[in-house]
Amino acid sequence: MFILSFLLALLPWLGHPPLAKAPAQASPPMLNFPVPAGVANQLFYLQRDPNTNTVIYQLNVNRAGQLDDDEPINVFWLRYDEQGQRKDLNYIQRKFAYGLSAEKLAPEKYQLKFAAYNKVPFYLMRWGADRAFHVFTVISNRQIVLSRVYLRIEGGTFWVPNVRYIEFKGWDAATRAPVVTRIAV
């Protein structure tokens, strides 16, 4: 009996369809996500299902406060599921999921692209009365200063998660009004 159960469990891995279709699962409940605090030079953060671990996008400056032109943004985890410890992204996360590439367009202006989704351009540039760096994007003809990105994931696989939508949170660059907008993926 054990061998039969074992072979039946292997069928999907061998390229055969399962013998019985699993019942449809309800959408996972929304998690209560923490808001990162106390991160120096934080530009924005990314959160997603299925846990509260958070990816931080931080301005990459040296001790003298000079921006690193080659890698202007430092990306790392705050592992809330592991007592909030800081941890670097691994190679796969950096190259295929949460990492960013940066192309210098002009002094103090960079175009950013996410490794996993480059259909929405982002820009890192100095702006405002304080001349601080911010990350901008344009969604629905509104220029948004980004503070949070949320990915709603419902199932899928490790390499191909089923992302239902991307939610951008920040403020309108023209009016400074808070903005939350979603795009379906």
C-alpha positions as CSV (number, residue, x, y, z in Angstrom):
1,M,0.0,0.0,0.0
2,F,2.9,2.4,0.8
3,I,4.5,1.9,-2.6
4,L,1.2,2.6,-4.4
5,S,0.7,5.8,-2.4
6,F,4.2,6.8,-3.1
7,L,3.8,6.2,-6.9
8,L,0.5,8.1,-7.0
9,A,2.2,11.0,-5.3
10,L,5.0,11.0,-7.9
11,L,2.6,11.1,-10.9
12,P,2.6,15.0,-11.2
13,W,6.4,15.1,-11.0
14,L,6.7,12.6,-13.8
15,G,4.6,14.7,-16.2
16,H,1.3,12.9,-15.7
17,P,-1.8,14.7,-14.6
18,P,-3.1,13.9,-11.1
19,L,-5.8,11.3,-10.9
20,A,-8.2,13.6,-9.0
21,K,-8.4,17.3,-9.1
22,A,-7.8,19.0,-5.8
23,P,-10.7,21.2,-4.5
24,A,-10.4,24.9,-5.2
25,Q,-9.0,26.8,-2.3
26,A,-10.3,30.1,-1.0
27,S,-8.1,33.1,-1.3
28,P,-5.6,33.4,1.5
29,P,-6.6,35.9,4.2
30,M,-4.8,39.3,4.1
31,L,-1.9,39.5,6.6
32,N,-1.4,42.2,9.1
33,F,1.8,43.8,7.7
34,P,4.2,45.8,9.9
35,V,5.4,49.2,8.7
36,P,9.2,49.3,8.7
37,A,10.6,52.1,10.9
38,G,14.0,53.4,11.7
39,V,15.7,52.4,8.4
40,A,18.1,55.2,7.5
41,N,17.7,56.4,3.9
42,Q,14.7,54.1,3.2
43,L,13.1,55.0,-0.2
44,F,10.3,52.5,-0.2
45,Y,9.5,48.9,0.8
46,L,7.8,45.9,-0.7
47,Q,5.5,43.4,1.0
48,R,3.8,40.3,-0.4
49,D,2.0,37.2,0.5
50,P,2.5,34.6,2.0
51,N,4.4,36.2,5.0
52,T,5.2,39.5,6.6
53,N,8.9,39.5,5.6
54,T,9.6,42.9,3.9
55,V,12.0,43.9,1.2
56,I,13.6,47.3,1.9
57,Y,14.9,49.6,-0.9
58,Q,17.4,52.0,0.7
59,L,19.5,54.8,-0.8
60,N,23.1,53.4,-1.1
61,V,25.4,56.1,0.2
62,N,28.9,55.9,1.7
63,R,29.9,57.4,5.0
64,A,30.4,60.8,3.5
65,G,26.8,60.7,2.2
66,Q,27.8,60.3,-1.5
67,L,25.5,58.2,-3.6
68,D,27.0,55.0,-5.2
69,D,26.6,55.7,-8.9
70,D,27.0,52.0,-9.9
71,E,24.5,50.7,-7.3
72,P,22.4,53.6,-6.1
73,I,19.9,51.4,-4.2
74,N,20.7,48.8,-1.5
75,V,18.0,46.0,-1.3
76,F,17.6,43.7,1.7
77,W,15.0,41.8,3.8
78,L,13.6,42.7,7.2
79,R,12.7,39.2,8.3
80,Y,9.8,39.9,10.6
81,D,9.1,36.2,10.8
82,E,12.6,35.8,12.3
83,Q,12.6,38.5,15.0
84,G,12.9,41.3,12.4
85,Q,16.5,40.6,11.5
86,R,18.1,42.2,8.5
87,K,19.2,39.7,5.7
88,D,20.6,40.2,2.2
89,L,18.6,38.9,-0.7
90,N,20.0,35.7,-2.1
91,Y,21.1,35.4,-5.8
92,I,17.8,34.1,-7.1
93,Q,15.8,36.8,-5.2
94,R,18.2,39.5,-6.5
95,K,18.3,38.4,-10.2
96,F,14.8,37.1,-10.7
97,A,12.5,38.7,-8.2
98,Y,13.1,41.7,-6.0
99,G,16.4,43.1,-7.3
100,L,16.6,46.3,-9.2
101,S,18.8,47.4,-12.0
102,A,19.7,51.1,-12.3
103,E,20.7,53.0,-15.4
104,K,22.1,56.5,-14.9
105,L,20.2,58.9,-17.2
106,A,21.6,62.2,-15.9
107,P,23.4,63.5,-12.8
108,E,21.2,62.4,-9.8
109,K,18.6,60.7,-12.1
110,Y,18.4,56.9,-12.6
111,Q,15.9,54.6,-14.3
112,L,15.1,51.6,-12.2
113,K,13.8,48.2,-13.3
114,F,12.6,45.4,-11.1
115,A,14.1,42.0,-12.0
116,A,10.7,40.3,-12.1
117,Y,8.6,43.0,-13.6
118,N,9.9,45.7,-15.8
119,K,6.7,46.9,-17.5
120,V,6.4,49.9,-15.1
121,P,9.4,52.2,-15.1
122,F,10.7,53.8,-11.9
123,Y,13.0,56.7,-11.5
124,L,15.3,57.6,-8.6
125,M,16.0,61.4,-8.5
126,R,16.4,64.3,-6.2
127,W,13.3,66.3,-5.8
128,G,11.4,68.7,-3.6
129,A,12.4,71.5,-1.3
130,D,14.7,69.2,0.7
131,R,16.4,68.0,-2.5
132,A,16.3,64.4,-1.1
133,F,16.2,61.4,-3.3
134,H,12.8,59.8,-4.0
135,V,11.6,57.0,-6.2
136,F,8.9,58.0,-8.7
137,T,6.6,56.1,-11.1
138,V,3.7,57.1,-13.3
139,I,0.4,55.2,-12.8
140,S,-2.8,56.3,-14.5
141,N,-1.2,59.6,-15.7
142,R,-0.2,60.5,-12.1
143,Q,3.4,60.9,-11.0
144,I,3.7,59.1,-7.7
145,V,6.4,59.3,-5.1
146,L,6.6,55.7,-3.9
147,S,6.6,54.6,-0.3
148,R,5.2,51.0,-0.5
149,V,4.6,48.3,-3.1
150,Y,2.4,45.3,-2.3
151,L,2.1,42.1,-4.4
152,R,-1.1,40.1,-3.9
153,I,-0.1,36.5,-4.6
154,E,-2.6,33.7,-4.7
155,G,-1.0,30.3,-5.4
156,G,1.2,29.5,-8.4
157,T,4.7,28.0,-8.1
158,F,8.1,29.1,-6.8
159,W,9.2,30.3,-10.2
160,V,5.8,31.5,-11.5
161,P,3.7,32.8,-8.6
162,N,0.1,33.9,-9.4
163,V,0.3,37.6,-8.8
164,R,-3.2,39.0,-8.8
165,Y,-2.3,42.7,-8.6
166,I,0.4,45.2,-7.7
167,E,-0.6,48.0,-5.3
168,F,1.5,51.2,-5.2
169,K,1.2,53.5,-2.3
170,G,2.8,56.9,-1.9
171,W,1.8,60.5,-2.6
172,D,1.0,62.5,-5.7
173,A,4.1,64.5,-6.7
174,A,1.9,67.5,-7.9
175,T,-0.5,67.8,-5.0
176,R,1.2,65.7,-2.2
177,A,-2.2,64.0,-1.7
178,P,-1.9,60.3,-0.6
179,V,-2.2,57.8,-3.4
180,V,-3.0,54.1,-3.4
181,T,-3.5,52.5,-6.8
182,R,-3.6,49.0,-8.2
183,I,-2.7,47.4,-11.5
184,A,-3.8,43.9,-12.5
185,V,-1.1,41.6,-13.6
